[in-house]
Structure formats: structure tokens, C-alpha cells
Amino acid sequence: MANSRSGDSVISRVVRLMSAFDRDLPTMTLSGLARRARLPLTTAHRLVGDLVLHGLIERRDPGCFGGCCFRNGYSSLAGR
């Protein structure tokens, strides 16, 4: 079920956030992450907060985030 103006489901938006990370760009700022995932900054902020809470994205240097999926063996999310 979509619950956004764009018609994207929450799962679709989370997958886009997780897929934004790759081996060439393992960390990025929240605004960079929102841009690569094609999400509004406020949406990215809310979803990234939940992903950090559940250990799927790490908060790195101040204002920087990194995907944990490579370390945890879920690299199939990258590059889609």
C-alpha cells in the first residue's frame, strides 16, 4: 500500500535508501542520501532515523551515515 504523494510504499523508499550505498560510496550525508534515493529530505530523515535505530544504517561522523549491509553480508541491496 502506498502512503506517499508519489505512490511509493514505505518498503520501496527504504530499499532506495539502502541501495544508495555502494562500495564506491559507503558513507554520505543525509542530504546526499536523500538525493541519491530521490526522496524529500524530511522523508529521508525520518526513515534513516528508523534504520539507524534498527542497526541497518550506522551514524558515522557528525552528519554522515554508512550502510551496514556490506558488513552484515547483505550486499545484494547495493547497485540496484
Residue pairs with C-beta under 8 A, 6 or more apart in sequence:
1 9
2 8
2 9
3 9
3 10
4 13
4 43
10 47
13 37
13 39
13 43
13 47
14 47
14 51
15 77
15 80
16 37
16 38
16 39
17 33
17 37
17 39
17 44
17 47
17 48
17 51
17 57
18 51
18 56
18 57
18 67
18 69
18 77
19 37
19 77
19 78
19 79
19 80
20 28
20 33
20 36
20 37
20 67
21 27
21 28
21 66
21 67
21 69
21 70
21 77
21 78
22 78
22 79
23 70
23 78
25 36
26 66
26 67
26 70
27 60
27 61
27 64
27 65
27 66
28 36
28 64
28 65
28 66
29 63
29 64
29 65
30 41
30 44
30 45
30 48
30 63
30 65
31 41
33 44
33 48
33 65
34 40
34 41
34 43
34 44
34 45
37 44
39 47
48 57
48 65
51 57
52 58
52 59
52 65
55 68
56 67
56 68
56 69
57 65
57 66
57 67
57 68
58 65
58 66
58 67
58 68
59 65
60 66
67 77
67 78
69 75
69 77
69 78
70 78
